[in-house]
Amino acid sequence: MRNEVYENLKLVFICFIVFFGASFAIMTFNEDVSVKDLFEKINMFVGESDVGLKTIQLTYGLGMAIGITAFYNHFGRKRKENEPTPIELKMKQYEDDIKEYMMSDKQK
């Protein structure tokens, strides 16, 4: 029972790290390409004021969510295709690297 609690705490901790890491990556991307300035220029061109949530901001947010979901190939508990996700590929590569290291370490 105690081991299960420890494993669940580790899982929650890793989820927090991944969530905030992904948030930071998206925010730094947005700052690098200056999405805020781009939205301001589009609003000037279209003639909208800078008050409230804009359609462009809403569609950008929805597009990010849909893009991330499509990239990771998950829609709820169902998969769109039977291909492995990028994370599954990296985990498989990591496991193979560990096995290779362990084999090479035994030969020494």
MODELLER restraints for C-alpha pairs under 7 A, 6 or more apart:
rsr = mdl.restraints
at = mdl.atoms
rsr.add(forms.Gaussian(group=physical.xy_distance, feature=features.Distance(at['CA:43:A'], at['CA:49:A']), mean=6.87, stdev=0.5))
rsr.add(forms.Gaussian(group=physical.xy_distance, feature=features.Distance(at['CA:69:A'], at['CA:75:A']), mean=6.67, stdev=0.5))
rsr.add(forms.Gaussian(group=physical.xy_distance, feature=features.Distance(at['CA:72:A'], at['CA:85:A']), mean=5.46, stdev=0.5))
rsr.add(forms.Gaussian(group=physical.xy_distance, feature=features.Distance(at['CA:72:A'], at['CA:86:A']), mean=6.72, stdev=0.5))
rsr.add(forms.Gaussian(group=physical.xy_distance, feature=features.Distance(at['CA:73:A'], at['CA:79:A']), mean=5.94, stdev=0.5))
rsr.add(forms.Gaussian(group=physical.xy_distance, feature=features.Distance(at['CA:73:A'], at['CA:80:A']), mean=5.88, stdev=0.5))
rsr.add(forms.Gaussian(group=physical.xy_distance, feature=features.Distance(at['CA:73:A'], at['CA:85:A']), mean=6.27, stdev=0.5))
rsr.add(forms.Gaussian(group=physical.xy_distance, feature=features.Distance(at['CA:74:A'], at['CA:80:A']), mean=6.48, stdev=0.5))
